[in-house]
Each structure stands twice: as structure tokens, then as C-alpha cells.
Amino acid sequence: MEAVLKVLYEDNESIILNWNKMYDNTNYILFGKDELFNDIKIQNVDTNTLVLNKKGISDKYVGVYIAYVTDIEDEYGESIIDKTNTISFSNKVLIVRTGKMIESYNSYSISMDVDKDYDMYYIYEKDNDNYNLVVESYNHIVTSNIFNKDKCYKIEAYNKEDDKYVLVAKSLDIKYSDDVLSKDRVDVSIIINLLSGDKSLSRCLDSIITSSKLCKDIILISNNSKENNDLIKWYKEKYKDLIKVIDSSDIPLYEGLELGIKEASGDYIHFMDSSDCIFYRSYENVVKCFERTGADIVTFKTIFKDNDGAKNEWFNVDSKEMYYTETCKDFVDGNKVSLFFNRLFNKVYRSSLIKKHNVPKLDLYVDVAYSLVLFSYANKIVLDNNAYYVYYDKNISFDNKNKGTLYVEALFYILSDCDKDNLDYLMYLGFDSLREYIKRFNESDNRRIKDDGYLNGTINVLNKYDYKNNELIANDIELINLLDSIKNID
């Protein structure tokens, strides 16, 4: 059941709000959102119905919502356990945010400070008192050579409802800024793996540079590809105190990552792909989470988008609260396996944890093995249930036989190098990630296991690892049956 705030009655003078009772021993707080979408506490409420003076409240706020609170604060000082939707007032747009405009490679980039990803963004150029539509985009950060640094812009964000786009957010006027390097910084080093043939590097870098607080440094692992040489050179000269480049054209990826880690000067490290981007306040919020919780790893939701704007959320949680866990064991015991998944990009790591453990010497799926290794040694893992990362469809394909073999090499690495106290939990994570693949294989009419690198490799692992004595796997009837089904294929 969702926490829902409804309008029972509304006229020119007053508005009556009602919300559902979802929790026992719960109190309520009325919050308002100002024009910059800041949350302002208005008053405590002891019933689930409230009458407000409409003029008095709408003059100060663009919308209101109800927070559910408990009498007992948790160890992190929070008492809010859930929130309703926001009710907006008809004479104002609900969300009004800031934005930034910076110089990009042969163009300019404009970004909007959004708290979530919307379905469509319209960018308008100001001409005297009029705004003219110049760009439509599926992305909250837009790069174009038609932008002019002497002009003023605004962005409107829309969500699709019943086959129509409905305005839900807009920016204040956005002007060109040339002093981004002088603003406050967060203590995060970003290591970017430049994918071969990728043409989205400028969007990735611009999303970082236009963020609310600049990071400590950006280390670009470059394969010296010709299509990006001029672009990389431009960024390095423009932001020479920020961007470092490591040429990885003659070395394996894992060596490039090792060099990047050595160059990283921040207290926290984030790994990105060059085709992806972050939201405006991602690193500012993640660092606050580290400082507040003392975590070694903060993991978060990711928006997956294809080239046509279709999207879905990865690593999502069916709740609005933050989940806190202590170790790998707690994370698996709390049924949050699918939230973690074996990827580097949906996590920020404490640098001291990263620098204690070597990057796995693998040709592919380094992230699978390395993320699980780091997971096993973390003393505290925190899940922040907010989306901070946008992952774009890479449209990169590998030979399936080779790809599967290399994936399972990562599982072998886990067997040999992970914290032995957490080995069963990590192997459960590894095998769980193959669950849907095995199901599809078993349903296939052409079950030629000898041609399938995933399953051939998995069988090799099953022959070396006594999975039936792993209590987690043994208690997961579906998974153990799936593993048995492929191990016993002739």
C-alpha cells in the first residue's frame, strides 16, 4: 500500500487534506516545498485529516506532503519512515529547480537539477520576454552546438500520462557559468572507463562538471581511440586541475584501473562507464550518507535508458526509506541480493577499502569479481534508496561463448580471493545472478550446453565448489534445482 495524500475538499479559501493510516504508533508532520523544492517543516499533525488556509499556505509553498514519523528515533537520528505524494497548488508549477550551463567540446551543455528522471525535457531560449523551444531531449543534461553562452535558457520536465506529456518541473533561468572549478568540492575521485567507440564521453564528463559540488578529480582510463583524442585533449586543457588521463591502449583493463586507483586522491571512489552520467546532486548526497553512517560502501538505484528514451529502475526497493546493513551476510539475509547485483557503477566506495584489495587480473568482467571482493570485506554497507546514476544501453555485443567463459572466471576469482567468512554468501550472489539465464536455457528447444560459455564455465565451478553444503543455496529450492539441472546434463 502506498502512502497517499488526497484533497477531500477545495475552494478559494481552504483546502482539506486526508491521508491513509499505514503504520501503528505513528505521528504526522506537514511539510511544504518552496520554489527551489526545499523541504520546510510546517507543523505537527495528530490526525490524518487537516484543514488549511489555502491562500496562506500557497503564498509560501508550491506544494505540501505528509511525513510519517515514529516516536523513537533510529541510531542515525531519523524518525521519518515514509512520505506521501506531494499535492501542488493550481496557481504554481510544483517543482522549480536550478540548473547550469557550461562550455563543452565544440558546444555547450545545459543541465537541470532534478530529484528524479523525467520522461522528456524541453529546453527554451529566452528572447526578450519570450521563450522559444530549441531542443527536445530524453536526458536531464543536454549538449548542443546551437546553445549560445550569451543567451539565457530554461528547462521544462514532463512525464507521460495517458499518451500526453504533462509538465511537472521547470528550471529557473540558466546562464552560462565559467567558474565551475572554483566552487565547493566533494571528496570523491571518479574513475571512468572509456568504452571503445563510445561517442557519449562529453555527456558523461559534463554531468560531473555541472553537478552541485565538483568532485576531487576525474581519472579517465583512455584506450587512445582516435575518435576521442581531440575531445579528451580539449577537456584536459580546459579542466587541467580536475582531469587526469591514463592511456590504457597497451595494457589490460585491470592494469588501467589499478593506475587510476593510485592516482585517485579523494576519500571516496566511484567507477563509471564513459557512456553514462550522474544526476545533479548525486555525489553531494552520497558523501553525506558516508559521513552520517560511517559506511565502507554506499549503493544506490540506477536508471537504465535506451536510445529511444525507454527506461526502468535497477536495484530498486519497494519502500521510500533507506536500508542500512552491516555486512555482506546481513545484506543477503535481508533479501536484498537483487538490489546489489555484481556491478561497480551503482556504488561509491571508501578509498581505504579500495586500496587494500587488488583489482582482479581478468580480461573481462573485472567489475563482477572486484565488486564482490570489496563487498565481502566491507564492515558496513549502506543502501541509499535514491537514483544517482543513469546507465545507457551500450549496444555492445560479445561472442556468447567467450563472454560466458569470462564471466565464470570471475566466479573462480571469488573462490580464491574473497573473504572466506563470507564465501558462501558471495557464491550465492554469483549463482543467483545466473538464475534467469539457466531458466531460459532450460526452456530452450536447442539445449546445446557445449556451445554455451556461461553454463560450461558454471559446471566447472560446480565441480570445484560444494554448493549443496552452502546453506543459502540449499534453502533456495529453485536455485539448487536449477544448478542440479545443468550439472547433470550429458
C-alpha positions as CSV (number, residue, x, y, z in Angstrom):
1,M,0.0,0.0,0.0
2,E,1.3,3.4,-0.9
3,A,1.3,6.5,1.3
4,V,-1.3,8.7,-0.4
5,L,-2.3,12.3,0.3
6,K,-5.7,13.3,-1.2
7,V,-7.7,16.5,-1.4
8,L,-11.1,15.9,0.2
9,Y,-12.4,19.5,-0.5
10,E,-11.0,22.7,-2.0
11,D,-12.4,26.2,-2.7
12,N,-10.9,29.6,-2.9
13,E,-10.5,29.9,0.9
14,S,-9.5,26.5,2.2
15,I,-8.3,23.0,1.3
16,I,-9.0,19.8,3.3
17,L,-6.3,17.1,3.1
18,N,-6.6,13.4,4.1
19,W,-4.1,10.6,4.1
20,N,-4.2,6.9,4.9
21,K,-3.0,5.3,8.2
22,M,-0.3,2.9,7.2
23,Y,1.7,2.4,10.4
24,D,0.8,1.8,14.1
25,N,2.1,4.3,16.7
26,T,2.8,6.9,14.0
27,N,2.6,10.7,14.1
28,Y,2.5,13.0,11.2
29,I,4.3,16.1,10.1
30,L,3.1,18.5,7.4
31,F,6.0,19.6,5.1
32,G,5.9,22.3,2.4
33,K,8.1,22.6,-0.7
34,D,9.3,26.1,-1.5
35,E,10.0,27.3,-5.1
36,L,13.5,25.8,-5.0
37,F,11.9,22.5,-3.9
38,N,13.4,22.6,-0.4
39,D,11.6,20.7,2.3
40,I,10.2,23.0,5.0
41,K,8.6,21.7,8.2
42,I,5.3,23.5,8.8
43,Q,3.6,21.8,11.7
44,N,3.0,18.5,13.6
45,V,-0.4,16.9,13.0
46,D,-2.1,14.4,15.3
47,T,-4.9,13.2,13.0
48,N,-5.0,12.0,9.4
49,T,-7.2,14.9,8.2
50,L,-6.1,18.6,8.1
51,V,-7.8,21.9,7.1
52,L,-5.5,24.6,5.7
53,N,-6.0,28.2,4.8
54,K,-5.3,27.9,1.1
55,K,-4.1,31.4,0.5
56,G,-1.8,31.5,3.5
57,I,-0.2,28.2,2.5
58,S,0.0,28.6,-1.3
59,D,1.7,32.0,-0.9
60,K,4.7,30.3,0.7
61,Y,4.8,26.9,-0.8
62,V,4.3,25.3,-4.2
63,G,3.1,22.1,-2.6
64,V,2.8,20.1,0.6
65,Y,3.2,16.5,1.7
66,I,2.8,14.4,4.9
67,A,5.7,12.6,6.5
68,Y,5.1,9.5,8.7
69,V,7.2,9.6,11.9
70,T,7.9,7.4,14.8
71,D,8.3,8.4,18.4
72,I,11.6,6.6,18.7
73,E,14.5,7.9,16.5
74,D,16.8,5.3,14.9
75,E,20.5,5.2,15.5
76,Y,21.1,7.7,12.7
77,G,18.9,10.3,14.2
78,E,16.0,9.9,11.7
79,S,12.4,9.4,12.7
80,I,10.7,9.7,9.2
81,I,9.7,6.3,8.0
82,D,7.6,7.2,4.9
83,K,6.2,10.1,2.9
84,T,3.1,10.7,0.9
85,N,3.0,12.2,-2.6
86,T,3.1,16.0,-2.9
87,I,-0.1,18.0,-3.5
88,S,0.6,21.0,-5.7
89,F,-1.4,24.2,-5.8
90,S,-3.1,25.0,-9.0
91,N,-1.6,28.5,-9.4
92,K,2.0,27.3,-9.4
93,V,4.2,24.6,-11.0
94,L,5.1,22.0,-8.4
95,I,8.9,21.8,-8.9
96,V,11.1,24.7,-9.6
97,R,14.8,23.8,-9.8
98,T,18.2,25.4,-10.6
99,G,20.4,24.4,-13.5
100,K,23.8,25.1,-15.0
101,M,25.3,25.9,-18.4
102,I,29.0,25.2,-19.2
103,E,31.2,25.1,-22.2
104,S,31.6,21.6,-23.7
105,Y,33.6,20.3,-26.6
106,N,32.6,22.3,-29.7
107,S,29.3,23.1,-28.0
108,Y,27.7,24.0,-24.7
109,S,25.9,21.7,-22.1
110,I,22.9,22.6,-20.0
111,S,21.8,20.5,-17.1
112,M,18.8,20.6,-14.7
113,D,18.8,19.9,-11.0
114,V,16.3,17.1,-10.9
115,D,15.5,14.8,-8.0
116,K,14.4,12.1,-10.3
117,D,14.4,11.2,-14.0
118,Y,11.6,12.6,-16.1
119,D,10.3,11.3,-19.5
120,M,11.0,14.4,-21.6
121,Y,12.9,17.7,-21.3
122,Y,12.2,20.8,-23.4
123,I,14.9,23.5,-23.5
124,Y,13.8,27.0,-24.2
125,E,16.0,30.0,-25.3
126,K,15.0,33.4,-23.9
127,D,14.4,36.2,-26.4
128,N,13.4,39.4,-24.6
129,D,10.4,38.3,-22.6
130,N,9.6,35.2,-24.7
131,Y,10.9,31.7,-24.5
132,N,11.4,29.7,-27.8
133,L,11.7,25.9,-27.8
134,V,15.1,24.9,-29.3
135,V,15.8,21.4,-28.1
136,E,13.8,18.3,-27.0
137,S,15.7,15.6,-25.1
138,Y,15.2,12.4,-23.1
139,N,18.1,13.4,-20.8
140,H,18.4,15.9,-17.9
141,I,21.7,17.1,-19.4
142,V,21.8,18.3,-23.0
143,T,24.7,19.1,-25.2
144,S,24.2,21.1,-28.4
145,N,26.1,23.5,-30.7
146,I,23.0,25.7,-31.0
147,F,23.3,26.9,-27.5
148,N,24.8,30.4,-27.1
149,K,26.7,31.4,-23.9
150,D,25.3,35.0,-24.2
151,K,21.7,33.7,-24.1
152,C,19.5,32.6,-21.2
153,Y,17.7,29.3,-21.1
154,K,15.2,27.3,-19.1
155,I,14.3,23.6,-19.0
156,E,10.9,22.1,-18.5
157,A,10.5,18.5,-17.5
158,Y,7.5,16.4,-18.5
159,N,6.1,12.9,-17.6
160,K,4.0,10.9,-19.9
161,E,0.4,10.4,-18.7
162,D,-2.3,8.8,-20.9
163,D,-0.2,9.3,-24.0
164,K,0.2,13.0,-23.2
165,Y,3.2,14.8,-21.7
166,V,2.3,16.7,-18.5
167,L,4.5,19.5,-17.1
168,V,5.9,18.5,-13.7
169,A,9.0,20.6,-13.2
170,K,10.8,23.6,-14.6
171,S,14.1,25.4,-14.0
172,L,14.9,28.9,-13.1
173,D,16.7,30.9,-15.9
174,I,20.0,29.3,-16.6
175,K,23.0,31.4,-17.6
176,Y,26.5,30.4,-18.7
177,S,29.0,29.8,-15.9
178,D,32.8,29.8,-16.4
179,D,33.9,29.4,-12.8
180,V,32.9,25.8,-12.2
181,L,36.4,24.9,-10.9
182,S,36.1,27.5,-8.1
183,K,33.0,26.0,-6.5
184,D,32.9,23.7,-3.4
185,R,34.2,20.2,-4.0
186,V,33.2,16.8,-2.6
187,D,35.9,14.3,-1.7
188,V,35.1,11.9,-4.5
189,S,37.5,10.6,-7.2
190,I,35.8,9.3,-10.3
191,I,37.5,6.7,-12.5
192,I,36.0,6.5,-15.9
193,N,36.5,3.6,-18.3
194,L,36.4,4.8,-21.9
195,L,34.4,2.3,-23.9
196,S,35.8,1.6,-27.4
197,G,33.8,3.6,-30.0
198,D,31.8,5.5,-27.4
199,K,30.6,8.9,-28.5
200,S,29.0,10.0,-25.3
201,L,32.0,10.9,-23.3
202,S,31.2,14.6,-23.3
203,R,27.8,14.0,-21.8
204,C,29.4,11.9,-19.1
205,L,32.0,14.5,-18.2
206,D,29.6,17.4,-18.4
207,S,27.2,15.7,-16.0
208,I,30.0,15.6,-13.5
209,I,31.2,19.1,-14.1
210,T,27.7,20.6,-13.8
211,S,26.9,18.8,-10.6
212,S,26.0,20.8,-7.4
213,K,29.5,20.2,-6.0
214,L,32.5,19.4,-8.1
215,C,34.4,16.2,-7.4
216,K,38.1,16.0,-6.2
217,D,39.4,14.6,-9.5
218,I,38.4,12.7,-12.7
219,I,40.7,9.9,-13.9
220,L,40.0,8.9,-17.4
221,I,41.2,5.4,-18.5
222,S,41.6,6.0,-22.2
223,N,42.2,3.4,-24.9
224,N,43.7,6.2,-27.1
225,S,40.9,5.8,-29.6
226,K,41.2,8.2,-32.5
227,E,37.5,9.3,-32.3
228,N,38.0,10.8,-28.8
229,N,41.6,12.0,-28.9
230,D,40.7,15.7,-29.7
231,L,37.8,15.7,-27.2
232,I,40.0,14.3,-24.4
233,K,42.7,16.8,-25.1
234,W,40.2,19.7,-25.0
235,Y,38.8,18.6,-21.6
236,K,42.3,18.1,-20.2
237,E,43.3,21.6,-21.1
238,K,40.1,23.2,-20.1
239,Y,39.9,21.4,-16.7
240,K,43.6,20.7,-16.1
241,D,43.3,20.8,-12.3
242,L,40.5,18.3,-12.5
243,I,41.0,15.7,-15.2
244,K,43.8,13.2,-15.4
245,V,44.3,10.8,-18.4
246,I,45.8,7.3,-18.3
247,D,46.5,5.7,-21.7
248,S,45.5,2.1,-21.4
249,S,45.8,1.2,-25.1
250,D,48.7,-1.3,-24.5
251,I,47.7,-2.7,-21.1
252,P,44.7,-4.8,-19.9
253,L,41.7,-3.0,-18.3
254,Y,42.6,-4.2,-14.8
255,E,46.0,-2.5,-15.0
256,G,44.4,0.7,-16.2
257,L,42.0,0.6,-13.2
258,E,45.0,-0.1,-10.8
259,L,46.7,3.0,-12.2
260,G,43.5,5.0,-11.8
261,I,43.2,4.0,-8.2
262,K,46.8,5.0,-7.5
263,E,46.0,8.5,-9.0
264,A,42.8,8.9,-7.1
265,S,43.2,11.5,-4.2
266,G,39.6,11.5,-2.9
267,D,38.4,9.8,0.3
268,Y,35.8,8.0,-1.9
269,I,36.0,6.4,-5.3
270,H,33.3,5.9,-8.0
271,F,33.7,3.9,-11.2
272,M,31.8,5.0,-14.3
273,D,31.4,3.9,-17.9
274,S,32.0,6.8,-20.4
275,S,28.5,6.4,-21.9
276,D,26.7,7.0,-18.6
277,C,26.0,10.1,-16.4
278,I,25.0,11.2,-12.9
279,F,22.3,13.4,-11.5
280,Y,23.0,17.0,-10.3
281,R,23.3,16.2,-6.5
282,S,24.5,12.6,-6.7
283,Y,27.9,13.0,-5.1
284,E,26.9,15.6,-2.6
285,N,24.2,13.3,-1.3
286,V,26.4,10.2,-1.3
287,V,29.1,11.9,0.7
288,K,26.5,13.0,3.3
289,C,25.4,9.3,3.5
290,F,29.0,8.2,4.1
291,E,29.6,10.9,6.8
292,R,26.3,10.1,8.5
293,T,26.6,6.3,8.6
294,G,30.4,5.5,8.5
295,A,29.8,3.1,5.6
296,D,32.5,1.5,3.5
297,I,30.2,1.2,0.5
298,V,27.1,3.2,-0.4
299,T,25.0,1.5,-3.1
300,F,22.0,3.2,-4.9
301,K,19.4,2.9,-7.5
302,T,20.2,3.3,-11.2
303,I,18.1,4.4,-14.2
304,F,18.5,2.3,-17.2
305,K,17.7,4.1,-20.5
306,D,17.8,3.0,-24.2
307,N,18.4,5.4,-27.1
308,D,14.6,5.9,-27.6
309,G,14.1,7.2,-24.0
310,A,12.5,4.0,-22.7
311,K,13.7,3.4,-19.1
312,N,13.4,1.4,-15.9
313,E,14.9,1.4,-12.5
314,W,17.5,-1.0,-11.4
315,F,18.4,-2.0,-7.8
316,N,15.0,-0.7,-6.7
317,V,13.4,-1.1,-3.3
318,D,9.7,-1.3,-2.5
319,S,9.9,1.4,0.1
320,K,10.9,5.0,0.5
321,E,13.2,4.6,3.4
322,M,16.9,4.0,3.5
323,Y,18.1,0.5,4.3
324,Y,21.2,0.1,6.5
325,T,23.1,-3.2,6.7
326,E,26.3,-4.1,8.5
327,T,28.0,-6.8,6.3
328,C,27.7,-8.9,3.2
329,K,25.9,-11.5,5.4
330,D,23.3,-9.0,6.6
331,F,22.7,-7.9,3.1
332,V,22.0,-11.3,1.8
333,D,20.0,-12.3,4.9
334,G,17.8,-9.2,4.3
335,N,16.8,-10.5,0.9
336,K,18.5,-7.5,-0.9
337,V,20.5,-9.7,-3.2
338,S,19.0,-8.3,-6.4
339,L,19.5,-4.8,-5.2
340,F,23.2,-5.2,-5.0
341,F,23.9,-7.1,-8.3
342,N,27.6,-7.5,-9.2
343,R,28.5,-4.1,-10.7
344,L,30.8,-1.3,-9.7
345,F,28.9,1.6,-11.1
346,N,25.9,1.6,-8.7
347,K,28.2,2.0,-5.7
348,V,30.7,4.5,-4.3
349,Y,33.5,3.0,-2.2
350,R,35.6,4.3,0.7
351,S,39.0,4.8,-0.8
352,S,40.8,3.0,2.1
353,L,38.7,-0.2,1.3
354,I,39.6,0.1,-2.4
355,K,43.3,0.5,-1.9
356,K,43.6,-2.6,0.4
357,H,42.5,-5.0,-2.3
358,N,44.0,-5.5,-5.7
359,V,41.9,-5.3,-8.9
360,P,41.3,-8.9,-10.2
361,K,43.6,-9.8,-13.1
362,L,40.8,-10.6,-15.5
363,D,40.3,-9.7,-19.2
364,L,36.6,-9.1,-18.8
365,Y,34.0,-8.9,-16.0
366,V,36.6,-7.3,-13.8
367,D,33.6,-5.5,-12.2
368,V,31.9,-8.7,-11.3
369,A,34.8,-10.1,-9.3
370,Y,36.0,-6.8,-7.9
371,S,32.7,-5.6,-6.6
372,L,32.1,-8.9,-4.9
373,V,35.6,-8.9,-3.4
374,L,35.1,-5.4,-2.0
375,F,31.6,-6.4,-0.8
376,S,33.0,-9.3,1.2
377,Y,35.5,-7.1,3.1
378,A,33.2,-4.1,3.8
379,N,32.4,-3.6,7.5
380,K,29.3,-1.6,6.7
381,I,27.2,-1.4,3.5
382,V,24.5,1.2,3.1
383,L,21.7,1.2,0.6
384,D,20.5,4.7,-0.3
385,N,17.1,4.3,-2.0
386,N,17.6,7.1,-4.4
387,A,18.6,7.1,-8.1
388,Y,22.0,8.7,-8.6
389,Y,23.2,7.1,-11.8
390,V,22.0,6.8,-15.4
391,Y,23.1,3.7,-17.3
392,Y,22.6,3.9,-21.1
393,D,22.2,0.9,-23.3
394,K,25.7,0.2,-24.6
395,N,24.6,-1.8,-27.7
396,I,27.9,-3.7,-27.3
397,S,27.8,-7.5,-28.0
398,F,30.3,-10.2,-27.3
399,D,30.5,-13.7,-28.5
400,N,28.3,-15.5,-26.0
401,K,30.6,-18.5,-25.6
402,N,33.6,-16.3,-24.8
403,K,31.5,-13.9,-22.7
404,G,30.2,-16.7,-20.5
405,T,33.6,-18.3,-20.0
406,L,35.0,-15.0,-18.9
407,Y,32.0,-14.4,-16.5
408,V,32.7,-17.7,-14.8
409,E,36.4,-16.8,-14.5
410,A,35.1,-14.0,-12.2
411,L,33.4,-16.6,-10.0
412,F,36.6,-18.6,-9.9
413,Y,38.4,-15.5,-8.7
414,I,35.8,-15.1,-5.9
415,L,36.6,-18.7,-4.8
416,S,40.3,-18.0,-4.5
417,D,40.5,-14.4,-3.3
418,C,37.4,-13.4,-1.2
419,D,37.0,-13.2,2.5
420,K,36.5,-16.8,3.4
421,D,34.0,-15.9,6.2
422,N,31.7,-14.6,3.6
423,L,32.4,-17.0,0.8
424,D,29.1,-18.8,0.9
425,Y,27.2,-15.5,0.7
426,L,29.3,-14.4,-2.3
427,M,28.9,-17.6,-4.1
428,Y,25.2,-17.4,-3.5
429,L,25.3,-13.9,-5.1
430,G,27.3,-15.2,-8.0
431,F,25.0,-18.2,-8.7
432,D,21.8,-16.1,-8.1
433,S,22.9,-13.8,-10.9
434,L,22.7,-16.8,-13.3
435,R,19.2,-17.8,-12.2
436,E,17.2,-16.3,-15.1
437,Y,19.8,-17.3,-17.6
438,I,19.6,-21.0,-16.6
439,K,15.8,-20.8,-16.7
440,R,15.8,-19.5,-20.3
441,F,18.3,-22.2,-21.2
442,N,16.1,-24.9,-19.8
443,E,13.1,-23.6,-21.7
444,S,15.0,-23.5,-25.0
445,D,14.4,-26.1,-27.7
446,N,18.1,-26.2,-28.6
447,R,19.9,-27.0,-25.4
448,R,23.5,-27.3,-26.6
449,I,25.4,-26.8,-23.5
450,K,28.8,-27.4,-25.1
451,D,28.3,-24.1,-27.1
452,D,27.4,-22.1,-24.0
453,G,30.3,-20.5,-22.2
454,Y,28.2,-19.4,-19.2
455,L,27.0,-22.9,-18.5
456,N,30.1,-24.7,-19.3
457,G,32.0,-22.4,-17.0
458,T,29.4,-22.7,-14.3
459,I,29.6,-26.5,-14.4
460,N,33.4,-26.2,-13.9
461,V,32.7,-24.1,-10.8
462,L,30.1,-26.5,-9.5
463,N,32.6,-29.3,-9.8
464,K,35.1,-27.4,-7.6
465,Y,32.7,-25.9,-5.1
466,D,30.4,-28.0,-2.8
467,Y,27.3,-25.9,-3.4
468,K,25.0,-28.3,-1.7
469,N,26.7,-27.6,1.6
470,N,26.1,-23.9,1.1
471,E,23.1,-23.3,3.4
472,L,21.9,-20.3,1.5
473,I,21.8,-22.3,-1.8
474,A,20.4,-25.4,-0.1
475,N,17.5,-23.4,1.3
476,D,16.7,-21.8,-2.1
477,I,14.9,-24.8,-3.7
478,E,14.5,-23.2,-7.1
479,L,18.2,-22.2,-7.3
480,I,19.6,-25.6,-6.2
481,N,17.2,-27.4,-8.7
482,L,18.5,-25.1,-11.5
483,L,22.1,-25.8,-10.6
484,D,21.4,-29.5,-10.5
485,S,19.7,-29.4,-13.8
486,I,22.7,-28.1,-15.7
487,K,25.3,-30.1,-13.8
488,N,23.5,-33.3,-14.7
489,I,23.2,-32.6,-18.5
490,D,25.1,-35.1,-20.5
